[in-house]
Amino acid sequence: MNEEEKYLFDINGYIVVRDVLTADEITAANAAIDQHANRIQERGGELSLSGGSPALRGETGRGDLGGALSWEKPHCEPFRAMLAHPRLTPYMHEILGQGFRMDHNLGIITMRKGAEGHVLHGSSGPGFDPHQYYIFQNGRMHNGLTVVAWQLADINPGDGGLCVIPGSHKGNYPCPPALRRGETHSDFIKQITCKAGDVIIFTEAVTHGTLPWTADRDRRTALFRFSPGNMAYANNYDWPSSMLDGLTPEQRAVLEPPYHLRLDRPVLD
Ligand SMILES: O=C(O)CCC(=O)C(=O)O
């Protein structure tokens, strides 16, 4: 992570790393999703994410697809390769520190044309959230829960998808409810555009959400959440053997439970 990227992450709370996946890798990941498309669960009713906001309303819910790290070979492989990807590891070391770990299991987000958005949320002020934070101390940043979102389809201006209020990870006042619902000051809400193969990394402290999906092509994002190696947000890190079997030592290192580096925690090169 170079000085320019550190600067951008520090002021915005997110960064886009371009062209991480090759065309073949994108094709393989999408083929794996196609193969399991009958397991996509579209949110509706109480699981709706738009909070009744007219600005975020849609005709369908967001599609969620889990379990990809346990899928049969070759379909698990494109996603397992994202766990400890050599292009991403230097960013994770800078943002989360050595020994970083997967905190929440991988979730694939799909959105069809007309899918609703998601109310903005984030964990900056007024209180300090000891699991999801952004602080800068002793010449470097320290982050709690951090999202790594792999894009498997293009996201062009106006399509919708992930949006953030840049810089809000340093906010001290609560985000006003109407702003969280996308109903006021929408010029401060930035849609993050990218190409298939790009990766967006953002701190859970930055206020973020989802804009309704308007493109004919489906949105497809493989979303991981990572924490520093000493801590956990989620209450489960007893990963099933179907997920662990056949992993490389590097991929397995990222699935270690939380504990101190000093206790022989495996560290990626
Ligand atoms: O649409 C996105 O990428 C944001 C998802 C999100 O913030 C969440 O699921 O909590």
The ligand as a MOL file (V3000), in Angstrom:
LIG
                    3D

  0  0  0     0  0            999 V3000
M  V30 BEGIN CTAB
M  V30 COUNTS 10 9 0 0 0
M  V30 BEGIN ATOM
M  V30 1 O -24.0610 -3.1020 -0.8290 0
M  V30 2 C -23.0000 -3.1610 -0.1990 0
M  V30 3 O -21.9410 -3.4840 -0.7090 0
M  V30 4 C -23.0200 -2.7980 1.2900 0
M  V30 5 C -23.4260 -3.9660 2.1170 0
M  V30 6 C -23.4810 -3.6840 3.5810 0
M  V30 7 O -23.1150 -2.6420 4.0380 0
M  V30 8 C -23.9830 -4.6970 4.4960 0
M  V30 9 O -24.4360 -5.7640 4.0590 0
M  V30 10 O -23.9560 -4.4310 5.7290 0
M  V30 END ATOM
M  V30 BEGIN BOND
M  V30 1 2 1 2
M  V30 2 1 2 3
M  V30 3 1 2 4
M  V30 4 1 4 5
M  V30 5 1 5 6
M  V30 6 2 6 7
M  V30 7 1 6 8
M  V30 8 2 8 9
M  V30 9 1 8 10
M  V30 END BOND
M  V30 END CTAB
M  END
